[in-house]
Amino acid sequence: MLRSRSSTDSHTLVTLIARHAQGIGVDGLLRALGEGVARRTLQRRLAELVAQGRVLTRGEARALKYFPAPAGAVLAAMEPLPAVAPAPYVTLSAESAELRDLVRRPLHLRRPVGYDIGFVERYRANDTFYLPEPLRAQMHVLGRSPVGEAAAGTFAGDILNRLLIDLSWASSQLEGNTYSRLDTERLIELGEIAEGKDALETQMILNHKVAIEYLVHGAARVGVDRETLLSLHALLSDGLLRDPQAGGRVRSRAVEISGCVYRPLALPQQLDELFGIVTDIGRVRSVVET
């Protein structure tokens, strides 16, 4: 018999999550709550707490963790935006300010949206452009390598060690990884696993290292093509997916992203078609457009 709702009530879950400053996943919560709690019920309660701003999330899929919200965050999430917003860090256009205010709204006030497939379907390599010509020219100048026209991968090879550490750490942080930069440096250079860290977090860092080395050492052959993208997916997802056979393949099942109202595409045929459109970007001559 399943436990009563009291075992997964809001107060119990918030209190339990608050005891784990480094975050806790669904499996950890199920173990802490004991037998009789249905995973789907727990996930539904957690989604409600996230929407209310009472807990935060980092990562996704098996690496998803729940964290206690800072003091006052719940009240802040329930309050409307102030009539006079604080001065922005940079000057924003009216359109940018409107977008900023939209993404700051509580989840329950946002409209669920799906992927705009027309965004890529309307694009024609080297015929249409997302960016105006003056901006493309400016970005080309700003992005020019300090070593001029050196062979692809040469400059990256010269700074490979720093690239491995900084990019592995920064990219993993976006996925909710709690490794510090120093932890990442010691793992990559010395093979030392940070104390108290989840095995999945360690695996994620090491996956980034292997993926970066794949790009740098294979700079002459990699590109925006099916082989490269699927290889990168396989390297980055190694040991992190429930289905180990899913790595290096176009997704064939529906997924959800917690903490937002975005609804990813779900039809396998549509995903495969879209993947073909994306790989067509390999023909684009403008680096900044790619």
C-alpha angles and dihedrals in degrees: 000000000000119000121256121267089260090078089062100032118138096255093050093050095044091049092048093048091047089063090062109065090173091055134255132231131222092264091053091050092049090053092048093049093048131220123334100046113118114227093222092051091050092049090051091052091047091050089054091051091049091050089051091050092240094122133023131219135213129186128010142248111007091350093059112124134181122226134190113261117241117262111280094017093115093054091045091052092053096048121088119245113277117262090237113041120209118261110280122242088238130022110268131203118234090257092050092048090052091052091048091053091048095055091046093059119105114267095249090059095052124093114239111244136189133209115295098226090180088070090075099025091062092051119099115192111249092353102072128033136205092204127052117249097251091054092047091052092049092050091049089056094046093046097048112127116247088229094059119218097355118155116280111276095015096106092042089051091054092056097031097127093053091043092052093053101039098042095041090051098043095044093046090050089061087059092053097263112160098204111125120226090255090050089051093049093051092047094051099039102033104019091239115152113218114247116255095012124133116254089235091058091052091048091050092055092048091048090056090051092053092045093051091048089050091056097043098044092042097043092128094058107029123093144145092296139118096263095050096044095047091045090052091049091051093049096045096045097043108135094357103089128082088225108048089196091063094073115103093017137100108261114265102184138057120267135187130212114216122221096032141067097233114123112204121217113274109185111097092211092053092047092052091048091050091049089057091052092049094051088055085073086080087081093059111113096198110085094203091052090052 
